[in-house]
């Protein structure tokens, strides 16, 4: 447990000045605010991770369709959004963007590496239950399955 010298000196000053209860209340409020900020930061990081997996799934589908330009646009948007958020690590997105740019310029090795990285991210997303296994199914199949379920038919 680290000792906060500044806080200890402030507490000592409050005790000498007869303001210990007010100091204690202020410290409790500051601690609560710090906990809330930490929780908010953690929740924001979790949402960014979820969007990374969703974007990787979308990019993987685009690559399967041969749409490197779509992947490039997706990664440009992602990088632009993340770059505006303070203290966010954009290194993965930057690497994906660089690979997409090279692939769009005709670099087949970059396209292969991008495909591998997107597939790895999708696999990780599935392992963390951030991507359903249904995400690889064609939209027409999903729509048909939903209509069948809505009309009372069971799968199997």
ROVO-847569 format. One record per residue: x, y, z of N, C-alpha, C in turn; residue in one letter. Coordinates in steps of 0.02 Angstrom, whole numbers, plus 50000, padded with zeros to 5 digits. Layout:
BEGIN
X, Y, Z, X, Y, Z, X, Y, Z, A .
...
This chain:
BEGIN
50042, 49941, 50000, 50000, 50000, 50000, 50045, 50062, 50000, X .
50037, 50104, 49951, 50077, 50165, 49945, 50049, 50219, 49991, X .
50094, 50257, 50018, 50074, 50313, 50061, 50076, 50376, 50020, X .
50021, 50413, 50020, 50016, 50476, 49985, 50039, 50531, 50033, X .
50101, 50553, 50025, 50130, 50603, 50071, 50089, 50667, 50072, X .
50070, 50690, 50015, 50032, 50753, 50011, 49967, 50747, 50050, X .
49933, 50691, 50041, 49869, 50680, 50076, 49880, 50674, 50152, X .
49934, 50641, 50171, 49949, 50634, 50242, 49964, 50702, 50274, X .
50001, 50745, 50239, 50015, 50811, 50266, 49952, 50855, 50270, X .
49910, 50847, 50219, 49847, 50885, 50221, 49804, 50861, 50280, X .
49803, 50796, 50292, 49766, 50769, 50349, 49793, 50793, 50415, X .
49859, 50796, 50420, 49891, 50821, 50480, 49872, 50893, 50492, X .
49874, 50932, 50438, 49854, 51003, 50443, 49782, 51011, 50463, X .
49739, 50968, 50436, 49668, 50971, 50454, 49658, 50953, 50527, X .
49695, 50903, 50551, 49689, 50882, 50620, 49712, 50937, 50667, X .
49768, 50969, 50651, 49793, 51024, 50693, 49745, 51083, 50692, X .
49714, 51095, 50635, 49668, 51151, 50628, 49597, 51135, 50651, X .
49586, 51075, 50676, 49520, 51056, 50700, 49469, 51042, 50645, X .
49494, 51026, 50586, 49449, 51014, 50529, 49453, 50941, 50505, X .
49469, 50896, 50549, 49477, 50826, 50530, 49413, 50796, 50500, X .
49353, 50808, 50530, 49292, 50778, 50501, 49279, 50802, 50429, X .
49290, 50867, 50417, 49279, 50894, 50349, 49330, 50864, 50301, X .
49392, 50858, 50324, 49445, 50830, 50282, 49428, 50757, 50265, X .
49407, 50720, 50315, 49389, 50649, 50304, 49332, 50644, 50253, X .
49281, 50687, 50260, 49225, 50687, 50213, 49249, 50703, 50142, X .
49292, 50752, 50135, 49318, 50772, 50070, 49358, 50714, 50039, X .
49399, 50681, 50078, 49439, 50625, 50053, 49394, 50567, 50031, X .
49341, 50554, 50069, 49294, 50501, 50050, 49260, 50517, 49983, X .
49242, 50581, 49974, 49211, 50602, 49911, 49260, 50595, 49853, X .
49322, 50616, 49864, 49372, 50610, 49811, 49386, 50537, 49793, X .
49389, 50495, 49845, 49400, 50423, 49832, 49342, 50393, 49792, X .
49281, 50413, 49809, 49222, 50387, 49773, 49223, 50411, 49701, X .
49241, 50473, 49690, 49245, 50499, 49622, 49299, 50463, 49582, X .
49356, 50448, 49614, 49410, 50412, 49580, 49387, 50341, 49562, X .
49350, 50309, 49607, 49323, 50242, 49592, 49275, 50244, 49533, X .
49232, 50295, 49531, 49184, 50302, 49476, 49220, 50314, 49410, X .
49272, 50357, 49412, 49310, 50370, 49350, 49344, 50306, 49326, X .
49372, 50268, 49373, 49404, 50205, 49355, 49355, 50156, 49324, X .
49295, 50153, 49352, 49243, 50108, 49325, 49221, 50132, 49256, X .
49213, 50197, 49248, 49194, 50224, 49182, 49248, 50210, 49130, X .
49311, 50218, 49150, 49367, 50203, 49104, 49367, 50129, 49085, X .
49354, 50087, 49133, 49352, 50015, 49120, 49294, 49997, 49073, X .
49236, 50028, 49084, 49179, 50016, 49041, 49192, 50041, 48970, X .
49224, 50098, 48964, 49240, 50125, 48897, 49289, 50079, 48862, X .
49338, 50053, 48898, 49386, 50007, 48868, 49352, 49943, 48845, X .
49304, 49919, 48884, 49266, 49859, 48865, 49226, 49871, 48802, X .
49195, 49930, 48796, 49157, 49946, 48736, 49203, 49951, 48675, X .
49263, 49979, 48685, 49311, 49983, 48629, 49332, 49913, 48607, X .
49340, 49868, 48655, 49358, 49799, 48639, 49301, 49766, 48600, X .
49240, 49778, 48622, 49182, 49749, 48586, 49179, 49775, 48515, X .
49191, 49840, 48506, 49188, 49868, 48438, 49246, 49842, 48395, X .
49303, 49830, 48427, 49359, 49801, 48389, 49339, 49734, 48361, X .
49309, 49692, 48403, 49289, 49626, 48379, 49234, 49631, 48326, X .
49186, 49676, 48336, 49133, 49685, 48286, 49162, 49711, 48220, X .
49209, 49758, 48224, 49240, 49785, 48164, 49282, 49731, 48129, X .
49316, 49690, 48169, 49357, 49636, 48140, 49311, 49586, 48103, X .
49253, 49572, 48133, 49206, 49526, 48101, 49181, 49556, 48035, X .
49163, 49620, 48037, 49140, 49653, 47976, 49196, 49655, 47923, X .
49257, 49670, 47945, 49314, 49673, 47898, 49327, 49604, 47869, X .
49322, 49553, 47910, 49333, 49484, 47886, 49281, 49467, 47833, X .
49218, 49486, 47844, 49166, 49473, 47794, 49180, 49512, 47730, X .
49202, 49575, 47737, 49218, 49615, 47678, 49276, 49583, 47639, X .
49326, 49560, 47675, 49383, 49528, 47642, 49362, 49464, 47606, X .
49316, 49426, 47636, 49290, 49366, 47604, 49255, 49383, 47538, X .
49226, 49443, 47535, 49191, 49465, 47474, 49239, 49501, 47426, X .
49302, 49508, 47446, 49351, 49541, 47403, 49348, 49617, 47407, X .
49315, 49644, 47457, 49306, 49717, 47463, 49359, 49747, 47509, X .
49420, 49754, 47483, 49474, 49783, 47521, 49461, 49857, 47534, X .
49429, 49891, 47487, 49412, 49961, 47496, 49364, 49971, 47554, X .
49317, 49925, 47563, 49272, 49929, 47620, 49309, 49922, 47687, X .
49357, 49877, 47688, 49398, 49868, 47748, 49439, 49931, 47761, X .
49467, 49959, 47709, 49506, 50021, 47715, 49463, 50076, 47745, X .
49403, 50085, 47719, 49358, 50136, 47745, 49340, 50124, 47818, X .
49326, 50062, 47834, 49310, 50043, 47903, 49367, 50059, 47951, X .
49428, 50041, 47931, 49486, 50054, 47974, 49503, 50128, 47978, X .
49492, 50165, 47924, 49503, 50237, 47927, 49455, 50270, 47976, X .
49391, 50250, 47973, 49342, 50276, 48020, 49360, 50259, 48092, X .
49378, 50196, 48103, 49396, 50173, 48170, 49455, 50212, 48197, X .
49506, 50220, 48156, 49566, 50256, 48177, 49550, 50329, 48193, X .
49510, 50360, 48151, 49491, 50430, 48161, 49453, 50439, 48227, X .
49407, 50395, 48241, 49368, 50399, 48303, 49413, 50388, 48364, X .
49453, 50336, 48362, 49496, 50321, 48420, 49549, 50374, 48432, X .
49572, 50406, 48378, 49624, 50457, 48384, 49599, 50518, 48422, X .
49534, 50527, 48424, 49506, 50585, 48458, 49496, 50574, 48533, X .
49506, 50512, 48556, 49496, 50495, 48626, 49564, 50496, 48660, X .
49570, 50536, 48714, 49635, 50540, 48748, 49656, 50473, 48779, X .
49720, 50460, 48778, 49750, 50402, 48812, 49724, 50334, 48787, X .
49707, 50330, 48724, 49684, 50267, 48695, 49738, 50239, 48650, X .
49753, 50176, 48659, 49803, 50142, 48618, 49773, 50127, 48550, X .
49800, 50158, 48499, 49774, 50148, 48431, 49821, 50103, 48389, X .
49869, 50071, 48422, 49921, 50034, 48384, 49892, 49977, 48342, X .
49843, 49940, 48369, 49814, 49885, 48329, 49777, 49913, 48268, X .
49736, 49963, 48281, 49697, 49993, 48226, 49744, 50024, 48174, X .
49798, 50056, 48197, 49846, 50086, 48151, 49878, 50032, 48107, X .
49895, 49976, 48138, 49925, 49921, 48099, 49875, 49894, 48048, X .
49812, 49885, 48070, 49761, 49861, 48023, 49751, 49911, 47966, X .
49752, 49975, 47982, 49744, 50027, 47931, 49802, 50025, 47881, X .
49863, 50018, 47906, 49921, 50015, 47862, 49917, 49953, 47817, X .
49897, 49897, 47844, 49889, 49836, 47804, 49835, 49846, 47751, X .
49779, 49877, 47771, 49724, 49888, 47723, 49746, 49936, 47668, X .
49784, 49987, 47685, 49809, 50034, 47634, 49855, 49997, 47585, X .
49899, 49956, 47610, 49945, 49918, 47567, 49906, 49868, 47524, X .
49857, 49835, 47555, 49816, 49787, 47517, 49776, 49821, 47463, X .
49750, 49880, 47478, 49712, 49918, 47428, 49757, 49940, 47370, X .
49821, 49948, 47384, 49870, 49967, 47332, 49895, 49907, 47293, X .
49869, 49847, 47309, 49885, 49787, 47271, 49936, 49741, 47304, X .
49957, 49755, 47365, 50005, 49713, 47400, 49969, 49650, 47426, X .
49979, 49595, 47393, 49944, 49533, 47411, 49968, 49505, 47478, X .
50032, 49515, 47494, 50057, 49492, 47559, 50022, 49530, 47616, X .
50013, 49595, 47605, 49978, 49636, 47656, 49905, 49613, 47663, X .
49874, 49597, 47606, 49805, 49573, 47608, 49801, 49506, 47647, X .
49848, 49462, 47635, 49850, 49398, 47671, 49860, 49409, 47746, X .
49906, 49454, 47763, 49918, 49468, 47834, 49857, 49500, 47867, X .
49825, 49546, 47830, 49764, 49578, 47855, 49709, 49527, 47866, X .
49701, 49482, 47819, 49651, 49429, 47826, 49666, 49385, 47887, X .
49729, 49367, 47896, 49748, 49327, 47953, 49735, 49365, 48018, X .
49753, 49429, 48021, 49742, 49468, 48082, 49668, 49475, 48097, X .
49627, 49487, 48046, 49555, 49494, 48057, 49526, 49427, 48081, X .
49547, 49372, 48050, 49523, 49306, 48071, 49544, 49291, 48143, X .
49605, 49311, 48162, 49628, 49301, 48231, 49586, 49342, 48280, X .
49570, 49404, 48261, 49529, 49447, 48304, 49459, 49418, 48311, X .
49432, 49392, 48256, 49365, 49361, 48259, 49367, 49300, 48304, X .
49419, 49259, 48298, 49426, 49200, 48341, 49430, 49221, 48415, X .
49468, 49273, 48429, 49473, 49299, 48498, 49406, 49325, 48521, X .
49371, 49361, 48477, 49305, 49387, 48495, 49255, 49332, 48512, X .
49259, 49278, 48475, 49215, 49221, 48490, 49235, 49189, 48556, X .
49300, 49184, 48569, 49324, 49154, 48631, 49303, 49195, 48692, X .
49300, 49261, 48684, 49278, 49305, 48738, 49203, 49317, 48738, X .
49167, 49280, 48696, 49094, 49287, 48689, 49074, 49358, 48669, X .
49115, 49390, 48629, 49100, 49457, 48604, 49071, 49454, 48534, X .
49080, 49397, 48501, 49053, 49386, 48434, 49017, 49320, 48436, X .
48955, 49320, 48413, 48918, 49257, 48411, 48941, 49217, 48351, X .
48934, 49152, 48356, 48954, 49110, 48300, 48908, 49121, 48240, X .
48850, 49152, 48252, 48805, 49168, 48197, 48832, 49224, 48151, X .
48883, 49260, 48175, 48908, 49317, 48136, 48938, 49295, 48070, X .
48955, 49232, 48062, 48983, 49208, 47999, 48930, 49183, 47951, X .
48868, 49180, 47975, 48814, 49156, 47932, 48791, 49211, 47885, X .
48770, 49194, 47825, 48744, 49245, 47779, 48681, 49277, 47808, X .
48672, 49341, 47793, 48614, 49379, 47818, 48548, 49346, 47796, X .
48547, 49318, 47735, 48486, 49287, 47710, 48467, 49227, 47752, X .
48517, 49189, 47773, 48504, 49131, 47816, 48478, 49152, 47884, X .
48509, 49205, 47913, 48487, 49230, 47977, 48414, 49255, 47974, X .
48398, 49292, 47920, 48330, 49317, 47912, 48280, 49260, 47906, X .
48298, 49209, 47868, 48254, 49151, 47859, 48244, 49116, 47926, X .
48297, 49108, 47963, 48293, 49074, 48028, 48248, 49114, 48076, X .
48254, 49181, 48076, 48212, 49222, 48119, 48139, 49217, 48099, X .
48125, 49217, 48035, 48055, 49210, 48012, 48027, 49142, 48033, X .
48067, 49090, 48026, 48044, 49023, 48046, 48031, 49021, 48121, X .
48075, 49051, 48160, 48066, 49051, 48233, 48004, 49091, 48252, X .
47992, 49149, 48218, 47934, 49190, 48232, 47869, 49154, 48215, X .
47871, 49110, 48166, 47810, 49074, 48147, 47800, 49009, 48186, X .
47845, 48998, 48236, 47835, 48941, 48281, 47875, 48879, 48263, X .
47914, 48882, 48210, 47954, 48823, 48191, 48018, 48822, 48233, X .
48036, 48761, 48253, 48098, 48753, 48291, 48153, 48729, 48246, X .
48214, 48751, 48263, 48272, 48731, 48224, 48291, 48659, 48240, X .
48312, 48623, 48188, 48336, 48556, 48202, 48318, 48505, 48152, X .
